[in-house]
């Protein structure tokens, strides 16, 4: 991704928003139908894709920095990205529990 932890954390948040939006709107016509054999398969596909995307967003640049011998920069970038993502998560939780959504 980038060496900017804000962009990395916002990209992860945007990906989550996109996945939830697609799942909400795509499954709306299927609400009254029973789950089939393909429901858990689909969930595992989405989970696997999400893990890969999040690994790319959170670990790719820090890994490159680490491989280049810039261990402190790698750890700093990772910790800042996770910290910003945690702050975004807290904001979403506060909005959710305050009744804003």
Order of alpha helices (4+ residues) and beta strands (2+ residues): alpha-alpha-alpha
